[in-house]
Amino acid sequence: MEWTPLVTTTMFDGIRADMLTATGGIMTLVLIVVGGGILVRVLMR
């Protein structure tokens, strides 16, 4: 009888890709909000 692992590292490839996508999206949103805030501050002067 051959032993097979229940969890393999390839199972986490999709999760890793999703995490990178989510992190990229959050960082993009933060950059847009910060950039907008700076723009508003500059235009208010």
C-alpha positions as CSV (number, residue, x, y, z in Angstrom):
1,M,0.0,0.0,0.0
2,E,1.4,3.3,-1.0
3,W,1.2,6.4,1.2
4,T,-0.2,9.5,-0.3
5,P,-0.3,12.9,1.5
6,L,-3.7,14.4,2.1
7,V,-2.5,17.9,1.5
8,T,-0.1,18.8,-1.3
9,T,1.7,22.1,-2.0
10,T,0.0,22.4,-5.4
11,M,-3.3,22.8,-3.6
12,F,-2.2,26.2,-2.3
13,D,-1.1,27.6,-5.7
14,G,-4.6,28.9,-6.4
15,I,-4.9,30.4,-3.0
16,R,-1.5,32.1,-3.4
17,A,-2.6,33.6,-6.8
18,D,-5.9,34.8,-5.3
19,M,-4.0,36.4,-2.3
20,L,-1.7,38.2,-4.7
21,T,-4.6,39.4,-6.8
22,A,-6.5,40.6,-3.7
23,T,-3.4,42.3,-2.3
24,G,-2.7,44.0,-5.7
25,G,-6.3,45.2,-5.8
26,I,-6.2,46.6,-2.2
27,M,-2.9,48.4,-2.9
28,T,-4.3,49.9,-6.1
29,L,-7.3,51.2,-4.2
30,V,-5.1,52.7,-1.5
31,L,-2.9,54.4,-4.1
32,I,-6.0,55.8,-5.8
33,V,-7.5,57.1,-2.5
34,V,-4.1,58.6,-1.4
35,G,-3.6,60.2,-4.8
36,G,-7.1,61.6,-4.8
37,G,-6.5,63.1,-1.4
38,I,-3.3,64.7,-2.4
39,L,-5.0,66.1,-5.6
40,V,-7.8,67.6,-3.5
41,R,-5.3,69.2,-1.1
42,V,-3.3,70.7,-3.9
43,L,-6.5,72.0,-5.6
44,M,-7.9,73.5,-2.4
45,R,-4.8,75.8,-2.0
